[in-house]
Amino acid sequence: MIRSFLSQDRITVYTILKGFLRCNFICRSYLYFQNAYRYPKLYDPDNPMIDRVGLQGDAMTIEVCKENPMIDEDIQLFSQALSQDGEIIGERLSVLSHLLKEAGY
């Protein structure tokens, strides 16, 4: 099963890295929105920086793009999507957590 899956889809390091970045983004977003309710716009307009994520010896700043004229609506929609999909996200993160623990992380 695994061998046929790998040969059909040709999983590359790039594909794995993309998956990691998506997972990192979802995890960070999930954590951020757990406390975002404190702000009327779900972010602090005076301090738009959300996080700094260390990657491969460097760090990437994640912040709210205040230049986006639709940012308030976009953040509301993203928050709603995370909330609506919370159960399935939680299940997948739980599986990921178990796999990482099994791998020694």
C-alpha positions in Angstrom: 0.0 0.0 0.0 2.7 2.5 1.0 4.9 1.5 -1.8 2.2 2.0 -4.5 1.2 5.3 -2.8 4.7 6.6 -3.0 5.3 5.5 -6.6 2.0 7.0 -7.8 2.3 10.4 -6.2 6.0 10.8 -6.2 6.3 12.4 -2.8 9.3 14.7 -2.8 11.0 16.6 -0.1 9.3 19.7 -1.4 5.9 18.1 -1.0 6.7 17.1 2.6 8.0 20.7 3.3 4.8 22.2 1.9 2.8 19.9 4.1 4.9 20.9 7.1 4.4 24.6 6.4 0.7 24.1 6.1 0.5 22.2 9.3 2.6 24.9 11.0 0.3 27.6 9.7 -2.8 25.8 10.9 -1.3 25.1 14.3 -0.1 28.7 14.8 -3.5 30.0 13.6 -5.4 27.7 15.9 -3.3 28.9 18.8 -3.6 32.6 17.8 -7.4 32.5 17.5 -7.8 30.9 21.0 -6.9 34.3 22.4 -7.9 36.6 19.6 -11.4 37.1 21.0 -9.9 39.8 23.3 -9.6 42.1 20.3 -12.7 43.6 18.6 -11.1 43.0 15.2 -9.5 39.7 16.3 -6.1 41.4 16.1 -4.3 44.3 17.7 -4.1 47.1 15.1 -1.3 48.7 17.1 0.8 45.5 17.2 0.0 43.4 14.0 2.8 40.9 14.7 1.4 37.5 15.5 4.5 35.3 15.8 8.0 34.6 14.7 8.6 31.1 13.4 12.1 29.7 13.3 12.8 27.8 10.1 16.2 26.4 9.0 18.4 28.7 11.0 16.3 31.8 10.2 13.0 33.2 11.4 9.9 34.3 9.5 7.6 37.0 10.9 3.9 36.4 10.7 1.8 39.5 11.0 -1.6 40.9 10.0 -1.4 42.6 6.6 -3.0 46.0 7.5 -2.6 47.2 3.9 -5.3 44.7 2.9 -8.6 46.8 2.7 -10.6 43.6 3.4 -8.5 42.3 6.3 -11.2 42.6 9.0 -13.6 40.5 6.9 -10.8 38.1 5.9 -9.8 37.5 9.5 -13.5 37.0 10.5 -13.9 34.4 7.7 -10.7 32.6 8.5 -11.7 32.4 12.2 -15.1 31.0 11.3 -13.5 28.4 9.0 -11.2 27.3 11.8 -14.1 27.1 14.2 -16.3 25.2 11.8 -13.6 22.7 11.0 -12.3 22.5 14.6 -13.3 18.9 15.2 -11.5 17.5 12.1 -8.5 19.8 12.7 -8.3 18.5 16.2 -8.5 14.9 15.1 -5.7 15.4 12.5 -3.5 17.2 15.0 -4.0 14.4 17.5 -2.9 11.8 15.0 0.1 14.0 14.1 0.9 14.4 17.8 0.9 10.6 18.3 3.1 10.1 15.2 5.6 12.6 16.3 5.8 11.1 19.8 6.2 7.7 18.2 9.1 9.1 16.1 10.7 10.4 19.3 9.8 14.1 19.0 
